[in-house]
Amino acid sequence: MPVIEPASRYTELRRQEAISPKVLFALDATTPPDTPVHDLSALTAVTVAAVEAGSGHVLDISDVIFPNGAITLVLILAESHLSIHTWPEEAMVAVDLFSCGKIDGAAVIDHLVRGLRLESVTTTQVPRGVEISRLPADAARRARSSTA
């Protein structure tokens, strides 16, 4: 289990991320019989290692195991969040990584694909957020001053 760090340790990081690009990585894949996605401990270990491989920081972890064995795992990151949803009856997994700042989302996704032995992988990247130049003047001023 990772060492969970207090969010207050990342206050400056969050300020810097206010003007950084934000990207949603959405991944859908199938799972082979020998995948660790059906074992909560293994799934959590691989997911935390993937975040660390992308230079991210895990602040908290929450999970639910449903009666059919499906798992929802959510990692709260200093750089936003990562969620994994499994459907064992369909041999399917969906991953959403919302990334801000310096986390390497592509490295996180690559590590997950390899570590979970995913197949038939489809990944979509969606830019999110607004440009500072499109924010109302007072919000843009606050965003700029928070990074100074």
C-alpha positions, 0 to 999 in steps of 0.5 A: 500500500502506498504512503498516502500524502497530505494534500497540503503538501502539494499546494504550490503544485496545484497553483502551478497547474492552474494554467497548465494543460489539462487532458482526459485520457479515456481507455477501454480494453478487454482483459485476458483471463490472467489479468490482475484487474480482478484482484483488488490488491494487485489492481491497486498495486499496478495502478499506484505504480503506474501513477508513480511511473508518470511522476504523479502523487497519490493522495487517497484511494477508494474502492468498491467491489460489487457482488459480481466481482466488478471493481471500481477503484479511484485514486485521488492524485495531487494532479487530479484523479484516476478511475478504473471500472471493471466488468468481469462478465464482459472481460472489459475495463475502462480507465479515466485519467484526468491529468493536470500539470507535470504528470505524464499521462501517456506514461501512466496509461502505458504502464497500466496497459502493460501491468494489467496485460490489457488487450484490444486497447483504445485510448482517447485523449481529450483536452480539457479546461479553458485558456487563461485568455478566455477567462473573465478578467478577474479569474485570469488575474487570480490564475496568473497571480497564483503562479507568480 
